[in-house]
Amino acid sequence: MARIDDNAYQYLLNTYGKDLVANRYDSHKKSELRDVYNRIIKTNKNAPLYKINMNGDVKNFAIDLKENARKMQNVVSSLSTDGEDIESVFYKKIATSSDEDAVAVNYIGDESGSDVPAFTVGVKKLADPQINTGNYLPMNGKSFQEGTYSFDLDTNSKSYEFQYNVAYGDTNYDVQNKIARLFNTSDVGITAKILKNGKGETALQLTSKQTGLAENEEYLFKIQSGSSWNEMKTLGIGQISQEASSSVFSLNDTEHTSLNNTFTINQSFELTLKGTTPENHPAVIGFKANTEAIADSVEELVTSYNGFIAVGQKYSTGHTNNQLLNEVRGIRNLMADQLSSVGIEEQSDGTISLDRDRIAEAVTGDKAKDSFKILNEFKEALSREAQKTSVNPLNYVDKVTVEYKHPTRTFAAPYASSIYSGLLMDQSL
């Protein structure tokens, strides 16, 4: 049977795991999902039949493309709320923190309301998840006999039973990997990963997505052996290595606690605690100047553009397909003079940079309308590139065309664009 490709899955988690937390721009309306479906169908109808050598770095390339396209589309979405253009950012209230490394902030209040006075946030302690760390076992050892085993997972609201099989010849690492995949694909609020020490031993570590403990709670999750007592004792994943705890912070010198690191203040500010603040030096929360908000927004577009350039350059060596680099650079080349007029210049390595002083002048001068028009055209061009890349990332890898579609009688090949999903599957049977 086909199984999850550990290499592709581990690359996705290790490279983008910390960024895979869903935000509001990862949720979509029915109309948006329908649009994606229609674009997939159109792409499949026009795409020729081709073969791809899935060895080497092709899988990683496609994953990099897909994730960078997602990031770029989220940036565009954040600048296009309710169909507005970048100029709307100029008139919005955008909150700022004097210590972004410790406290991130997002203004979610009424745009038409009166300005809220600045306030301070001191972070004494972050909210922590529960972590269970199993025993370190010889990676290639065989501590488990062939058979079917089970264990129970209890949370404060639900109970689950997990079953896993140990095949003949399975190593300790194989067993740990099977259980890790069970947790990562079961959507029970727990992530799993394999730890490795200097002795070549591996351990299974489980981490709750939830943080903090309520007063009447003793744990966020509990693992019990059930009928497989010896096997669970060998794995050791019932051992709590870090208990969940709440965050401790102060608002204008008044101490508070929270189960989470993200919470709202007065239904106006969404705060995310990211680190502790120095004693007597809390973060100051206020509002950005209009020109600074515009510069920050365009900086995000520049960063997403450079992310695509970096992916294209990374995989250009040893590959003949440079379509990604050509397309992305083409956006810059077609708009070179206009982008330069608003402070966006190309660097020697092919990336672009933003002159914040020049863009501040551009959006406040006599030609402010023209400047915003240029920025919107740049944003839309990046959006189209992100949409095209996310629908078919394998369009940018080396491949051999087997047969072209009939020019007048085309049909949708429903599994063609599923190859990307199949990167997480071992295609050998």
NORKAGI-V915003 format. One record per backbone hydrogen bond with DSSP energy under -1.0 kcal/mol. NH is the residue of the N-H (numbers start at 1). CO is the residue of the C=O. Records with the same first field share a line. If there is no record, write none. Layout:
BEGIN
NH->CO, CO
END
This chain:
BEGIN
5->424
9->5
10->6
11->7
12->8
13->9
14->10
15->11
16->12
17->13
19->16
20->17
26->23
33->29
34->30
35->31
36->32
37->33
38->34
39->35
40->36
41->37
42->38
43->39
44->40
45->41
46->42
47->43
49->403
51->400
58->55
61->57
62->58
63->59
64->60
65->61
66->62
67->63
68->64
69->65
70->66
71->67
72->68
73->69
74->70
75->71
76->72
77->73
78->74
80->77
83->80
84->81
88->85
89->86
90->87
91->88
96->286
98->284
102->99
103->99
104->272
106->270
108->268
109->268
113->110
119->285
121->283
122->250
124->248
125->248
128->245
131->242
132->206
134->204
135->235
137->202
139->200
141->138
147->166
149->164
151->162
152->224
153->160
154->222
155->158
160->153
162->151
164->149
166->147
170->167
172->141
173->139
175->171
176->172
177->173
178->174
179->175
180->176
181->177
182->178
183->179
184->180
185->181
191->207
193->205
195->203
197->201
200->197
202->137
203->195
205->193
206->132
207->191
208->130
209->189
212->128
217->214
222->154
224->152
228->225
232->228
233->229
234->230
235->231
236->232
239->236
241->131
242->131
245->128
247->258
248->125
249->256
250->122
251->254
252->120
254->251
256->249
258->247
263->271
265->269
268->265
269->265
270->106
271->263
272->104
273->261
274->102
275->102
277->123
281->278
283->121
285->119
286->96
288->94
293->289
294->290
295->291
296->292
297->293
298->294
299->295
300->296
301->297
302->298
303->299
304->300
305->301
306->302
307->303
308->304
309->305
310->306
311->307
312->308
313->309
314->310
315->311
319->316
326->322
327->323
328->324
329->325
330->326
331->327
332->328
333->329
334->330
335->331
339->335
340->336
341->337
342->339
343->340
344->339
345->353
347->351
350->347
353->345
355->343
359->355
360->356
361->357
362->358
363->359
365->361
368->365
371->367
372->368
373->369
374->370
375->371
376->372
377->373
378->374
379->375
380->376
381->377
382->378
383->379
384->380
385->381
386->382
387->383
388->384
389->385
390->386
391->387
392->388
395->392
396->393
397->394
400->51
402->49
403->49
416->413
419->416
422->418
423->420
424->421
425->422
426->3
END
